[in-house]
């Protein structure tokens, strides 16, 4: 009987399913994808230096850095992170995605309700990084704080953040700050979901059209799943800033890690 089934189905009944091809980026490219920085200029600078060193050691490739958004808020040096990111763009290809914290920051200049939300979720540290006086802040009304922000934050910083992208597709990978609505075509995805979505995206187990690389949701370790890779490893909370490195069908990680007041670079495959 078993031999009959084998003849009908073309061999062993227990033949394993073929392994799905690994997602890949175009040949000759190398990507360094950095998770949420959140004002941790110290980690960002160390990781950027490590990336440049790694890129040089790995040999010729068209290399690009992608920042997954949330450069600002929570950590102490958001203004410095913006400066360094902009300067890095003058020396190499750096593409930057908009995060929900950039969106809150930008809307806070005009919307008092958004300003209140922004300040409650890490924006207080951001305005102090631009030199706003703490005593004036503590005694000021929301309207006065808006005026202080307008005076302290250079227009070029606001214009810089307004230019951040919503989504990037390279090869078999999709890069986005928060995630996407499952089973909705990429061209129909809404900006709000790309910057803010959480549980509906995180709970989804089936493959998306692309392997999704995202930040937004803090985890103590990298989330390397079958349909997504989450690399917000809590720079401001856990002192760990992660870069995912993609080349052909391989991926590895470089991390800047704070430990007892010093920062070390750790690499893992």
N, C-alpha and C positions, 0 to 999 in steps of 0.2 A: 504493500500500500504506500509506504513512504517513497519507494522508488517511483511509483506512478505520479505522486504529487511533485516530485523533483522534475520529472519529464514535462509535466504541465506548466510548472512555474519557472522552468529554466535553471534548475540547480538547487542549491541548498535552501531549505525553508528558513534558515536562520542567517542568511546573508545580511551583514550590517548595511544600514543605509549609507550612501556615499556622503562623505563629509562636505559640508558647505564650504565654498571657497572663502578664504579670508578677505575681509575688506582691504582695499589698497588705495594708494594715491598714485598719480601718474609717475612713470619712471623718470628719474632725474630730479625729482623734487624731494625736499625735506621740510617737514613742518614741526614747529615748536609751539605748542598750544598751552597757554598759561591760564590757570584758574583764577578765581576771585581774589584780588589783591587787598581790597578794603583798607587802603591807607597805610599798609605796611611797606613803606618805602625801603626799609632796611632789607627785608626779605626780597623785594623786587629787584633791587640793585644787585644783590648777590646772585640771584637766579639769572638775571640778564648777563652778568659776567660769565657765569658757568655755561650758559647757552652759547655765547660767542666762542668760548674756548672749545666746547664740544663740536660746534660747527666747523671750526678750523681743523680740529683733529680728525674729523670724519671724512674729509676730502671733498671733492667737487660735488656740488648739487645746487640747484636753485632753491635756496632756503627762505622760508617765510615764518614770521612769528604771528600768532593769533592770540589776542587777549580776549577772554570770554566775557568781559564786562564786570561791573562792580569794582571799578578802580577806587572808588571813593567810599567814604563813611566808615564809621566804627573805629578804625585804626587812627593813629595820631597825625599822619602826614599825607592826607589826600592831595593837597595842593602840590606837594613834591612829587607824588606819583604821576599826576597829570603832566608836570614839567618833564619828567624823565621819559614818559611814554611819547610825548610829542618830539623830544629831542632824538629819541631812538629812531623814530620814523625818518629823520633826516639822514640817517646813516645806513638803513637797511629797510627791507620790506616788512612793515608791521601793520597788520590789519586789526581793527578794534571793534568788538561788538558792544552794542548798548546793553547795559544791565538795568534792572529795575531801580537801582540806587542812583544811577545817572538820570533816569527819568524823573524820579522824585526831586532830585536836586534842581534840575532845570525848571520844573513846574513850580517849585517853591518860590521862585522870584516873583510870580504873578498871582499865585493862588494861596490864600492864607490857610485854608484847610489842608492843602498839600504841604505847606510849610510846617504846620503842626505835626503832621505824620512824618515828614522828613526828619525833623529834630528828634522825635521819639525813637527813630530807628537808625541812629548812628550819625545823623546830620550835624549834631552839636559838635562832634569832634572835627567834622569837615570845616565848619565855619571858623572854628578856632585855628585850624591849620592855615587859614587865609589871614590871620592876624587880627581878627575881631576881638576886642577887649572883653574879657570874661565878666568884669563888673558891669560894663555897659550892657552886655548880653543878659545878665541875670536880672537887671532892673528894667529892661526894655520891653515894650509891647511887641506883638507879632509884626505889626506894621513897621515899627522901628527896626526890628531885626531884618526885615526885608530891605529897608533902606541901607542898613549896614552891609548886608550881603552885596547889594548892587554897587556900593562904593568899593568893597574889598575884593570882589572876584573879578578878575580881568575879563573883558568881553571876549578876548581871544580864547580863554578857557571854556567859556560857554559855547562859542562857535565850534571849538574843537570837539566837545562832547556831542553837540548837535549833529556832527558828521559821522558819528559811530554807526556801523552797519547793524542790521537786524539778524542776518543769517548769512552763512557762507557755505557753499557746497564745493568740495574738491574731491574728485574721484568718487569713492564709495562712502565718503564721510560727509556728514552735515554738522556744522558748528553753530551753536546757538546758546544764548545765555541760560535760559531756564529749561527749555524743552519744546515739544510740539504736541498738538492734539493728535492722538493716535488715529490712524486710518483716514486722515484728511490730507489731500494733496498739498505739497509744499506751497504751491502758488496760492492756495486758499487759507493758509495759516495767518492768524491775526497777530498784530504786533503785541497786543496785551498778553497773549498766551506765550509768545516767544520770550517775553521778559519776565513773566510772573508765574507761569503754570508750575504746579508741583505734583500733587497726589495722582491726578488722572494720568499724567505722563509716567511717573515713577512706578506706578502699579502695573503698567502695561508690560506684558512678558513677550508678546509676539514680535517678530522683526518689523522694523520700519522700512521705508524705502531706502534709507541710508543708515549706516551706523552713526548714532547721534552722540556727539561730544558736547558736554554741557557743564555749567557750574551751578550757582544759585542755591542749591541745597547742600548744606554743610554736613560732611561726614568725616569721621576721624581718619578714615583710610579711603583710598581710591576705590570707586565703584566700577569695576570692570565686568560688565554684564554682557549677555549675548546680543542685546539690541541697543545698548547705550554705555557710555563711559563718563562717569561723573568725577570731576577733578577739583571740586571746591573742598579742599581739605582743611579749611578753617584757619586761614592766615592770621586773622585777628584773634581768633578764639584759642586755637591749638598751636599757633606759631609754626605752621607748615604750609608752604606755598609750593604748588605742584605744576610741573610742565610735562605734558605728554609729547613724546617725540614720535613722529610717524615718517616712515620711509618704505616705499614699495608696500609689502604686506606685513611689515614688522611694526611693533610698537614697544616703546620703553619709556621710562620716567626719570626725570631729574627733579629733585626737591631741595628747596632751601629750608632748613629746619633750625628753629631756635631751641637752644638747650643751655640752661644756666647762664643766660646773658650773652652767649656767643652763637654764631650762625654757622652751620656746617652744610655742605652739599652732599646729598646722598643720591645714588643712582641705583635703579633696579630695572630688570627686564620684565 
